[in-house]
Amino acid sequence: MSSQKGNVARSRPQRHQNAFSFKNDKFDKSIQTKKINAKLHDGVCQRCKEVLEWRVKYSKYKLLSKPKKCVKCLQKTVKDSYHIICRPCACELEVCAKCGKKEDIVTPFNKEEEITENIENNLSSSSRRSCVRDEDESDDDVDLHVDLDDSREDNQVN
């Protein structure tokens, strides 16, 4: 009996062996699952990275719906799940963004990605503005093209 006092060693192997490992996207093929599987866990220590990878592997990882408050700067800037410190504070203090301990960071934050995201956002907003300008300018261009097309037709007929 396993509940017998002092009986701590099992004499037989596990009764039900798993034939295959768990796949978190076997039945759930949603966009959210794909995002979670593709997520890169950066700015955390080795232990926290393993915890986050385990959560992803067994479908326990849940995305944040809105940013959390950073424990250092007290601003709502934490956008990664299970993190307690925002990216800028974690980079500045060189601590793990999840546990807050001063440990060796396995994969440091990519500042280039944040910069490119900001640039893309700025370009998209400026391109919207330029589209409005282009429409105004395009009205003038259309009139000019019509005139040019008419003159070409006259030349071709003669």
N, C-alpha and C positions, 0 to 999 in steps of 0.2 A: 504494500500500500504506500502511496506517495505521501499520505498525511501522517504516516507513522513517525514518531519522535526519533530523531537521529538518522532517518533514512533520507540522505540528501543526494546519493548517487543513483542515477537511473541506469538500469541494467539493459534496457532495450533502446533501439533507435526511435526516432519520431514515427508515429503510426501513419500519418497522412503526409506524404511528401508532395510538394508542389511540382507539377509537371513542367510548368512554364512560369516565367516571372510576370508580375503585374505590369500592364501597359496602361498609362493614364489617358491615352488618346485612342483606345481601342473602340469605345462606343461613343465617346464625346469628341466629335470632329469640329467643334465650334471655333470661332475666331479667337475667343478669349483663351482657350486652351493652347492654341498655336502661339499666341503672344507670350503666355506663361512659359511654355517650353523653350521659346527662343530667347527669353530674358537672360541677360548677362548679369551675374551678381558681382558687382565691383564695389570697392570701398569697404570691404568687410574682412575680418580675420578668418583664418582657416576653419575654426570651429563653427562660426556663424555661417560660412559658405556651405559647409557640409549640412548644417541644419536646413538651410534654405533649399539646397538641392534635394534633400530627403522630402521636404514638403512638396516640391514640384513633382518628384518621381511618383509619389503616392497620392496625388490630387488633393493635397491638403493646403496648397498655396492659394490664398485669396488676394485679389488685387484691391488696392484702395479705391474707394469711390470718390473721395475728396482729400486734399492734402492734410496731413497731420501737423501738429505744432512741434517745432524743434525744441529740445530741452536746453539748448545752449543759447540761441538767439530769441527764443519764444515767438517766432514768426511761423505762420502756416506755410512752411516750405518743404516739408518732408513728403516726397511724392512716391517713395518706394515702400512697399509693404514690409512690415515687421522692423522697419528702421526707426530710430528715435532721434537721430541727428541728421540735419540736412547736409547736402553735398558740400556747400561752401564751408560750413563749420567743421565738417569732418576732414576736409582737405587742409584747412588752416591749422587745426589742432593735431592732425595726424593720428586720429583715433578711429576705431571701428564704428561705422555708422549704425550698426545694429545693437551691439552691446555697450558701446561707449568706452571700452577699455583701450589702453594704449598698447596694442599688440601689433605684430607684423601684418601689414595689409597685403593680402595675397594678390589682388588685382586692383591697382589704384584707379580712381575715377578718371574718365576720359573727358577732359575739358574741351577738347576739339568738337565732340558730339554736341555739347551744350551750345557752343559757339555756332556751329552749323545750323542747329535747330533755330536759334535766334535769327540768324541771317535768312533762313528760309521763310520764317514768319514775316520778317521785314520785307522780303522780296515779294511775297504773295500779296501783302497789303499794298505795296507800292505798284505792283502790276495791276491791281484792281483800279487804282487811281489812274494809271497810265492808260488803261483800257477806255476809261471815260474820255480822256483827252484824245485818244486815237479815234473814237467815234466822231468827236467834233471835227477833227482834222480830216477824217475819212469822207465826211459829207462834202467838203471842198474838193477833195481828190476825185470823188465820183463825178462831180460836175466837169472837172477838167478832163477826165478820161472820156466822158461822153462826147465832149467837144472834139477831142482827138480822134475818137472812133468815127465821128461823123465826117471829119476831114479826110480820113483814110478811105472811107467808103466812097466819097466823092472822087478821090484820086483813082480808085480802082475802077470805078464806072467809066471815067473818061479815058 
